[in-house]
């Protein structure tokens, strides 16, 4: 396995601490790490709320990347509550396509860390609606 995937996995694991913030908000069930074009790693956790105001871990990590002046992705890893990795949801995929229109297809997504199964965002999102 490529060393960068190991670093992304460890980075996501380091922030994945499921916790209740209040009776209406919990965080950290899912954690994500993204690698930017510069090679920096940014992390985020999901924040779940009683309504639709929450955020996915992947978008949280991408917002962290944007906050730090970057806007180009190379790799995305989402760490689920059971310790396995999985594909970003539709909202996260849509955000990535809008972040990098015409260039999103080559972003690598870790689907299964245990078997080293990586796909591109283009394979997961073959025909963007715009």
NUZA-58269 format. One record per residue: residue number from 1; x, y, z of N, C-alpha, C, CB in turn. Coordinates in pm, whole numbers. Glycine has a CB too. Layout:
N
NUM;X;Y;Z;X;Y;Z;X;Y;Z;X;Y;Z
...
# end
This chain:
130
1;84;-118;0;0;0;0;89;124;0;-96;0;122
2;45;223;-74;115;352;-82;120;416;57;45;446;-184
3;234;467;95;254;528;228;156;642;255;396;579;240
4;118;716;152;26;829;174;-108;781;226;6;910;44
5;-156;665;179;-283;613;229;-272;576;377;-327;489;147
6;-159;523;417;-137;493;558;-138;621;641;-3;418;578
7;-76;726;590;-76;855;660;-216;913;669;18;954;589
8;-293;902;561;-431;952;562;-515;875;663;-494;942;421
9;-500;743;663;-576;660;757;-544;699;901;-547;510;733
10;-415;709;931;-374;746;1068;-423;886;1106;-220;739;1082
11;-422;978;1011;-468;1114;1038;-617;1114;1071;-440;1207;918
12;-696;1040;993;-840;1031;1020;-865;964;1154;-912;954;907
13;-794;855;1180;-811;783;1305;-777;872;1426;-722;658;1306
14;-681;960;1410;-638;1045;1523;-745;1145;1566;-512;1119;1486
15;-841;1175;1478;-946;1272;1515;-1083;1206;1534;-957;1380;1409
16;-1092;1077;1506;-1220;1007;1518;-1245;968;1663;-1224;881;1427
17;-1314;1053;1732;-1351;1028;1871;-1500;1057;1885;-1266;1117;1970
18;-1585;956;1862;-1728;981;1872;-1763;1041;2008;-1806;851;1850
19;-1838;1150;2004;-1872;1219;2128;-2001;1298;2113;-1758;1311;2171
20;-2068;1314;2225;-2189;1397;2230;-2146;1537;2270;-2296;1337;2329
21;-2183;1633;2189;-2151;1773;2216;-2261;1835;2302;-2133;1852;2084
22;-2385;1802;2267;-2502;1846;2343;-2611;1743;2320;-2549;1991;2300
23;-2730;1767;2377;-2839;1671;2353;-2887;1675;2208;-2956;1700;2446
24;-2840;1772;2130;-2880;1787;1989;-2766;1768;1889;-2940;1922;1969
25;-2643;1758;1936;-2528;1751;1846;-2431;1643;1892;-2456;1888;1839
26;-2389;1559;1798;-2281;1464;1824;-2179;1476;1711;-2335;1317;1837
27;-2059;1432;1738;-1951;1449;1640;-1856;1331;1645;-1874;1580;1665
28;-1783;1313;1536;-1673;1218;1533;-1706;1075;1501;-1609;1220;1659
29;-1829;1044;1466;-1860;906;1427;-1785;867;1301;-2010;890;1406
30;-1779;959;1208;-1701;940;1085;-1591;1045;1086;-1791;952;956
31;-1472;1006;1044;-1360;1100;1031;-1308;1089;888;-1246;1069;1136
32;-1247;1196;840;-1193;1197;704;-1059;1267;702;-1290;1264;607
33;-980;1226;605;-854;1294;576;-846;1313;426;-730;1214;632
34;-804;1431;385;-787;1459;242;-643;1506;220;-890;1566;192
35;-590;1470;105;-459;1520;66;-481;1626;-41;-366;1405;14
36;-423;1743;-20;-434;1851;-118;-327;1833;-226;-420;1989;-49
37;-335;1915;-328;-237;1911;-437;-96;1941;-387;-275;2009;-546
38;-86;2016;-278;47;2048;-223;105;1933;-142;38;2172;-136
39;24;1830;-115;69;1717;-35;33;1728;112;215;1702;-48
40;-26;1840;153;-68;1855;293;-191;1771;319;-95;2003;327
41;-204;1726;442;-320;1646;483;-407;1732;574;-277;1515;555
42;-537;1730;547;-635;1801;628;-737;1700;678;-705;1915;547
43;-784;1718;800;-878;1624;860;-1007;1695;898;-816;1556;983
44;-1110;1614;916;-1239;1664;963;-1319;1549;1019;-1316;1735;851
45;-1420;1581;1098;-1512;1480;1150;-1654;1520;1112;-1499;1465;1305
46;-1743;1422;1112;-1883;1454;1089;-1937;1523;1214;-1966;1326;1054
47;-2030;1611;1191;-2103;1675;1301;-2250;1652;1269;-2068;1830;1316
48;-2316;1570;1350;-2455;1536;1328;-2543;1616;1424;-2479;1384;1347
49;-2655;1666;1371;-2745;1748;1451;-2887;1693;1441;-2741;1896;1404
50;-2976;1750;1519;-3117;1708;1518;-3189;1752;1392;-3188;1763;1640
51;-3126;1838;1314;-3185;1882;1188;-3078;1874;1079;-3243;2028;1199
52;-3092;1944;972;-3000;1931;858;-2878;2023;867;-3074;1960;731
53;-2847;2075;983;-2736;2168;996;-2600;2100;1014;-2760;2259;1111
54;-2596;1969;1016;-2470;1898;1035;-2383;1902;911;-2496;1755;1073
55;-2269;1834;920;-2175;1831;807;-2105;1696;805;-2071;1948;818
56;-2075;1648;686;-2000;1524;670;-1853;1547;700;-2017;1467;527
57;-1785;1442;739;-1643;1451;771;-1560;1493;650;-1592;1317;825
58;-1595;1441;533;-1518;1473;413;-1526;1621;379;-1566;1390;296
59;-1648;1676;381;-1662;1819;352;-1597;1903;461;-1810;1858;338
60;-1605;1858;585;-1539;1929;694;-1389;1935;668;-1568;1859;829
61;-1328;1823;624;-1185;1822;592;-1155;1913;474;-1139;1678;561
62;-1241;1912;373;-1220;2000;257;-1234;2147;296;-1318;1966;146
63;-1328;2178;385;-1342;2316;432;-1216;2358;508;-1468;2330;523
64;-1159;2266;584;-1033;2292;654;-923;2324;552;-993;2170;742
65;-920;2248;443;-823;2271;337;-843;2411;275;-836;2162;228
66;-967;2444;247;-998;2575;188;-963;2687;285;-1148;2583;150
67;-993;2667;412;-960;2767;515;-811;2796;516;-1005;2719;653
68;-731;2694;483;-586;2708;481;-531;2747;343;-522;2579;526
69;-618;2797;256;-574;2854;129;-557;2759;13;-450;2921;150
70;-604;2636;27;-590;2540;-82;-728;2501;-136;-515;2414;-34
71;-730;2456;-262;-859;2420;-322;-850;2303;-419;-917;2538;-392
72;-740;2233;-420;-722;2121;-512;-696;1993;-434;-605;2150;-610
73;-774;1889;-464;-763;1760;-396;-684;1659;-478;-901;1704;-366
74;-616;1570;-408;-555;1452;-471;-623;1324;-425;-405;1445;-440
75;-643;1313;-290;-694;1188;-233;-792;1218;-120;-577;1100;-182
76;-887;1124;-102;-987;1136;4;-1004;1000;70;-1123;1187;-52
77;-1003;1001;204;-1027;879;280;-1130;910;389;-895;825;342
78;-1237;832;393;-1340;845;497;-1336;721;584;-1482;866;434
79;-1325;743;714;-1316;634;812;-1449;623;885;-1200;659;914
80;-1516;510;867;-1650;488;921;-1643;447;1068;-1724;381;838
81;-1757;449;1138;-1757;413;1280;-1702;273;1311;-1896;422;1333
82;-1714;181;1215;-1666;44;1237;-1518;26;1205;-1747;-53;1154
83;-1448;136;1172;-1306;128;1141;-1274;99;996;-1244;25;1225
84;-1375;75;917;-1355;51;773;-1364;183;698;-1461;-50;718
85;-1320;182;574;-1332;301;490;-1447;282;393;-1200;329;415
86;-1495;394;338;-1606;387;245;-1610;509;154;-1736;375;319
87;-1701;502;59;-1716;609;-40;-1783;732;20;-1796;559;-160
88;-1744;849;-26;-1814;971;17;-1960;970;-29;-1741;1097;-38
89;-2044;1035;46;-2186;1043;9;-2204;1132;-115;-2270;1098;128
90;-2324;1138;-164;-2353;1218;-282;-2325;1366;-264;-2495;1201;-320
91;-2356;1420;-147;-2331;1562;-123;-2181;1592;-127;-2390;1605;12
92;-2100;1503;-71;-1955;1523;-72;-1900;1510;-214;-1885;1423;21
93;-1951;1413;-289;-1908;1398;-429;-1943;1522;-508;-1973;1273;-493
94;-2063;1572;-487;-2107;1694;-557;-2017;1812;-522;-2253;1727;-523
95;-1983;1826;-395;-1896;1936;-354;-1760;1926;-424;-1878;1937;-201
96;-1705;1804;-430;-1575;1786;-496;-1582;1821;-644;-1526;1642;-479
97;-1690;1784;-711;-1703;1817;-854;-1714;1967;-873;-1825;1746;-916
98;-1785;2035;-784;-1797;2181;-796;-1667;2251;-757;-1911;2232;-710
99;-1591;2192;-666;-1464;2248;-624;-1362;2242;-738;-1410;2175;-501
100;-1368;2133;-816;-1269;2111;-921;-1336;2073;-1053;-1170;2002;-879
101;-1424;2159;-1107;-1491;2122;-1232;-1390;2097;-1343;-1590;2234;-1274
102;-1411;1989;-1416;-1321;1954;-1525;-1193;1885;-1478;-1287;2076;-1602
103;-1170;1879;-1346;-1047;1818;-1294;-1077;1717;-1182;-952;1927;-1243
104;-1200;1701;-1148;-1235;1614;-1034;-1218;1466;-1065;-1377;1641;-992
105;-1220;1429;-1191;-1223;1288;-1229;-1106;1207;-1174;-1225;1277;-1378
106;-990;1268;-1156;-872;1193;-1113;-849;1193;-962;-752;1249;-1179
107;-938;1255;-885;-925;1250;-739;-940;1104;-696;-1031;1341;-668
108;-847;1056;-617;-850;916;-572;-928;904;-443;-707;862;-553
109;-1012;800;-436;-1096;773;-321;-1062;633;-268;-1249;783;-358
110;-1032;624;-139;-1006;494;-77;-1140;430;-42;-915;508;50
111;-1176;325;-113;-1301;255;-84;-1283;151;25;-1355;188;-210
112;-1175;74;18;-1154;-34;114;-1006;-39;152;-1200;-171;55
113;-977;12;270;-839;19;317;-778;-120;335;-832;95;448
114;-858;-214;383;-807;-349;410;-759;-419;283;-915;-434;476
115;-826;-396;171;-788;-460;44;-718;-363;-50;-912;-517;-24
116;-695;-240;-3;-629;-136;-83;-706;-106;-211;-486;-179;-118
117;-839;-102;-200;-923;-73;-317;-944;77;-329;-1060;-146;-306
118;-885;134;-433;-893;277;-460;-961;296;-595;-750;343;-459
119;-1052;391;-601;-1115;428;-728;-1101;578;-746;-1266;384;-731
120;-1130;624;-864;-1129;768;-888;-1269;825;-867;-1077;801;-1030
121;-1273;953;-840;-1403;1020;-828;-1477;1014;-961;-1386;1166;-783
122;-1403;1014;-1071;-1465;1000;-1203;-1538;868;-1219;-1361;1013;-1310
123;-1484;762;-1159;-1551;631;-1165;-1677;631;-1078;-1455;519;-1120
124;-1673;701;-964;-1789;709;-876;-1893;807;-926;-1747;747;-736
125;-1849;906;-999;-1938;1013;-1048;-1911;1032;-1197;-1915;1148;-969
126;-1951;934;-1280;-1911;936;-1420;-1975;1047;-1504;-1944;805;-1480
127;-2095;1087;-1470;-2161;1191;-1548;-2215;1297;-1454;-2273;1132;-1635
128;-2137;1401;-1438;-2179;1512;-1352;-2297;1582;-1416;-2062;1611;-1328
129;-2394;1621;-1337;-2519;1678;-1388;-2500;1812;-1458;-2617;1693;-1276
130;-2394;1886;-1428;-2372;2013;-1499;-2295;1980;-1622;-2296;2118;-1411
# end
